[in-house]
């Protein structure tokens, strides 16, 4: 195992496709609506959003920039990384901002882009 904790602003290019749980939460609305529409995330009743997620597939070559890292002692369910980036969907690149759990982020196979 190689340990790597990227500083904020680090740009990562996916070397392999990445499947992760995208949580049904307003901060993930843009990516949710790209990959899981219909229904749009904001049309899902609040009570149904809680603990709701879908596997989402990002492709090799997509680039993600680390925007925020959140780790909370004793509250591992809150550990997450927020990304900004450009992802390929339906033949076009789309700018997105979303967060993923630290557990899923640790499964990324990527390289730092300088």
N, C-alpha and C positions, 0 to 999 in steps of 0.2 A: 504494500500500500504506500502510495506517495501522498503526503499531506500538502494541500494547497488551499490557502484562504486568500482569495483575491481582494485587492483593495478596490474601493468604489471607483467606477469608471473603467474597470478592466473589460475589454472587448473579447468575447469568446466566440470562435467559429466551431459549430458542431462538426465533428469528424464522423459521427454515426448518427442515425436517426435517434430521436429521443421521445419516448412515450412517458407521460407523467399525468398525475391527477390534477386537472384544472378545476379549482373549486368555484362553485356557483356563488360569486361574491362580486359586488359592483366594481372593485378595483381590477377585476379580470374581464369586464364586460366586452371590451374590444376583441380580445382573442376568443372569448366564448362565442360571440356573435359571428365571427369568421368561420369557426369550425363546427358549431353546434346549433346554428340557426335553421329552422325555427325550433323552439320559440326563442325570441331574444331574451337575454338574461333579465333585463329589467321588466319584462312582462310576466316573469315567474313570481308568484306570490312570495312575500318575504318568509313566511312560515315554511315554504317548500325549498327555499334556498339553503337553509341551514343543513349542514352535513351532506349536501348534494354536490356531486362532482362527476366529471366525465373524463375518461382517458383522452388525452390530446396528443397528436403526433406532429412533432416538428422534424423537419428534414435535414439531412446532412447538408452543410453549407450555410444554413441559417446562422445569422450572427446575433448575439445577445450581449448587451452591456450591463454589467452589475450596477444597479442603481441604489440598492438598499439591502443590508443584511440585518436580520432581526433574530436575536437569540435571547431567550428568556430563561434564566436559571430556574429549574424545577418545573417548567411549563413547556415541555418539548413539543406539544401540539401547536405552539405559536412560532416555532423556529421556521424561518422562511428566508428566501432571497427574492427580491424584486428585480426584474429585468426590464430594460427597454431594448428594442431591437427591430429587425426586419425579418419577417418570415414569409416563406413562399406558400401561397394558397391559391388554387385555381389558376395557376400560371402567372400570377402577379405577386410582387412583393408588397407587403403591408407593414406599416409602422405600428408597433404594439407596445403596450406596457402591461405587465402582469406579474403575479407572484406565484411561486411554487414552494412546496414544503422542502425543508432542508434535506429530508430523506430522499425525495425525488431528485433534487439538485445534485446530490452526491452520486447519482447514476449518469451524469452527463459525461460523454466522451468528447472532449473538445480541445482546441488549442488556443492559446492567447494570441491575439492579433495585435501587432505593434504598429 
